Amino acid sequence: MESAKPPIWVRVLPKLKQDKFYMEIHRRQKAVVMHDHAFLELTYILEGEAEHTLDGRTSHLYKGDYLIVDYGSRHSYSAVSAEGYDNLDCLFLPELLDPVLKGTESLRALLEHYLLHFNFQALLQNPAHMVFHDDTGRILELLERIRTESEERKAGYTEIIRCYLIEILLLTMRKTDNVQVASTGQSISAYLSACVAERYMENLTLSDLASTLNYSLPYISKRFKEDTGISFVHYLQNYRIMQGCRLLSSTKKTVAEITELVGYRDVKFFSSLFKRTMGMSPAEFRRQKEK
């Protein structure tokens, strides 16, 4: 069995300190040992699947998923299949964005900087503990532009890299807008929608969420249906089916595995719900996508 690789910062730290930035693509990765580090790390999955354990919590990463690991966090990676996974690592120090941030050791301080203007306290979940998905491919495009600039090193390349990185951070934080809006009391439904997006794989119930918000179940149920036009249960089911479609078309996992990954325990129930929603069985959907 192939042993896990040490984290790349072990060998690139001198260069990172000098340039405030380092990027590298890894092919057919099998595993990376548990580690922490004194910089920010953006990891983007290019191909394959990986299990990522961050501060004791494990999540699945798929093609197009990316995350930002904060100072002080401990994390590791392991491939799901024997083929391994491909990923792009972008390591950077906060002072890359502004020299005044030299010595800063937190994502929060960076996000609250005047260049970004995000109110970290308004967020219900730490972005450094979230997995984001590059729906449009824009994030990967920006990362590729950063890689080109860092390799060619033409005049002003550091400033251009800074601009691209700021754009990546801003686009990423947009993905937390629903959470931010909800936390300021503007929308209960936005909070519930954000919870579904983050926790659909769990045993999520509206009753538990109502208790968290200190609202009665009938009130929160009514508010959500008024705002979205459907019940919370229907919304959660639709979201899980959407994730099931993604896994069926982009992975080779069995229907039983996908059933569990999207939050269900009964394969027959999931298959029945899938057919009722999509008009075909999970197997038929996969065959259609493979044509």
Secondary structure as UniProt FT lines:
FT   HELIX           9..19
FT   STRAND          21..29
FT   STRAND          31..35
FT   STRAND          40..47
FT   STRAND          50..54
FT   TURN            55..56
FT   STRAND          57..61
FT   TURN            63..64
FT   STRAND          65..69
FT   TURN            71..72
FT   STRAND          75..79
FT   TURN            82..83
FT   STRAND          85..92
FT   HELIX           94..96
FT   HELIX           99..101
FT   TURN            102..103
FT   HELIX           107..111
FT   TURN            114..116
FT   HELIX           120..122
FT   HELIX           127..129
FT   STRAND          132..133
FT   HELIX           138..152
FT   TURN            155..156
FT   HELIX           157..174
FT   TURN            175..176
FT   HELIX           177..183
FT   TURN            184..185
FT   HELIX           188..199
FT   TURN            200..201
FT   HELIX           206..213
FT   HELIX           217..228
FT   HELIX           232..250
FT   HELIX           255..261
FT   TURN            262..263
FT   HELIX           267..278
FT   HELIX           282..290
//
